[in-house]
Amino acid sequence: MILEIDVGNTRIKWRTLNNGAVADRGAVPKESLDQWLLSEGFNQGLSQVPEKIRLSCVANQAIVQRLVEQAKQWGCLLQEAKTNRIAAGVCCGYEEPEALGVDRWLAVVAAFNQFKQPCVVVDAGSALTVDLIDGAGQHLGGYIVPGLGMMREALFEGTSQVKVDTLAKASVSPGGSTKEAVTNGSLFMIKSMIESAVESLGSKADIVQLVITGGDGDYLIKVLNEKAYYLPDLVMDGLALVIPESELGEE
């Protein structure tokens, strides 16, 4: 059994694989790492001690160290994914590849390998990222902007009257209330940016695939083109491509 872990800015997502098929999955707040590792539910979800762990982490190294310690207790190998110049047919567009967040890299590699065509990959998390890949697997760079929650918090903290703590129904129509105006305005801005990125890449290619992932992805996709794909496990899908089986042998 392989345990895959994606540590983001706010959540830890995990899943287990048996013979390449997903056996179980879950998500917990990042602050609950220790409780999660020791919880009865987590241990039942594992069903057995993992043989290998694949890890993606954009949080601080203390979390990586805690997982390294856990792997030692289990007696299994842990390998952390890193951003490289080239992986699984994709070439990183950053001059310094290590500066590209590993979650973005894994999502880009996974999207291109699944669709084998030009892609715009959107990760709708605490921050929202948009990355472009051409038909040859060349990563063309991307954009980073505040996510939906961060936009809402900025308005909450920077104004005296705009106090919205939850999202309205997903729409880009003019809002009929402050809650709708904030939600719809944020979605309209993000939608416009994504569509502009698709149009820009489309000027160089016949067909562009839009791929959405991240915690707010299922909400965001409701206002996007019906041909967009929502793939919530995209980052973890990239782990097997960046850390192939041949690199997970015994030390």
Secondary structure as GFF3:
##gff-version 3
##sequence-region A 1 251
A	DSSP	beta_strand	2	7	.	.	.	ID=ss1
A	DSSP	beta_strand	11	18	.	.	.	ID=ss2
A	DSSP	beta_strand	21	29	.	.	.	ID=ss3
A	DSSP	three_ten_helix	30	32	.	.	.	ID=ss4
A	DSSP	alpha_helix	33	38	.	.	.	ID=ss5
A	DSSP	alpha_helix	40	46	.	.	.	ID=ss6
A	DSSP	beta_strand	52	57	.	.	.	ID=ss7
A	DSSP	alpha_helix	61	74	.	.	.	ID=ss8
A	DSSP	beta_strand	77	80	.	.	.	ID=ss9
A	DSSP	beta_strand	86	87	.	.	.	ID=ss10
A	DSSP	beta_strand	90	91	.	.	.	ID=ss11
A	DSSP	three_ten_helix	97	99	.	.	.	ID=ss12
A	DSSP	alpha_helix	102	115	.	.	.	ID=ss13
A	DSSP	beta_strand	119	124	.	.	.	ID=ss14
A	DSSP	beta_strand	127	133	.	.	.	ID=ss15
A	DSSP	beta_strand	139	146	.	.	.	ID=ss16
A	DSSP	alpha_helix	148	158	.	.	.	ID=ss17
A	DSSP	alpha_helix	178	202	.	.	.	ID=ss18
A	DSSP	beta_strand	209	213	.	.	.	ID=ss19
A	DSSP	alpha_helix	217	220	.	.	.	ID=ss20
A	DSSP	three_ten_helix	221	223	.	.	.	ID=ss21
A	DSSP	beta_strand	229	230	.	.	.	ID=ss22
A	DSSP	alpha_helix	234	242	.	.	.	ID=ss23
A	DSSP	three_ten_helix	245	247	.	.	.	ID=ss24
###
